[in-house]
Amino acid sequence: MTKQASEAEIVAGLRNGEPEAWAALCDQFDQRLWRYVARLIGADQAVVADVFQETMLAVARSGRNLRPDSKLWPWLTTIAHNQAALFWRRRYRHAGSSDGVDTLPEAMSADPALALSKIETVQAVRCLLADMDPDRVFLLTAKYIDGLSIAEIVPMLGGSTESVRSRLARARRDFRERYQRVTAEW
């Protein structure tokens, strides 16, 4: 397998259990996937590393089950999203929802109320994303965090420009409704 293997080559290799395919997948996606996990988890690099490792283990376990026409980035982000959701569920089940000071140290300022508000907002967004459909999370993060255009997202997901626009609009609406429900409770 070449250094810059195509998606189809990587998918075929993963389906066949080829170590070269795994190496190509890591070369092409590991840094981007790390950043994706970090956005879902927060600033604690040790926790990001744990969730990233669990994500990669899940990727390794499921590679042979890929469909031949699978797109790698949506598949990877779905697995990462599920691992992040598991992390947040465990954290809130075992530790309550009082975490946050260590997740946004830059938010600490001379105004403690503002710092707390920023931390609560970040936690709310992470929790909302963890509970949303992974495809919608992918669309929102690709567009608004990664800064990708619709034209850049279409090849990752397949379909037409209009279908991706429509799906993105539904993802925004879903997030907005969830966010408004949560903030109304504050």
Secondary structure, 3 states (H helix, E strand, C coil): CCCCCCHHHHHHHHHCCCHHHHHHHHHHHHHHHHHHHHHHHCCCHHHHHHHHHHHHHHHHHHHHHCCCCCCHHHHHHHHHHHHHHHHHHHHHHHHCCCCCHHHCHHHCCCCHHHHHHHHHHHHHHHHHHHHCCHHHHHHHHHHHHCCCCHHHHHHHHCCCHHHHHHHHHHHHHHHHHHHHHHHHCC
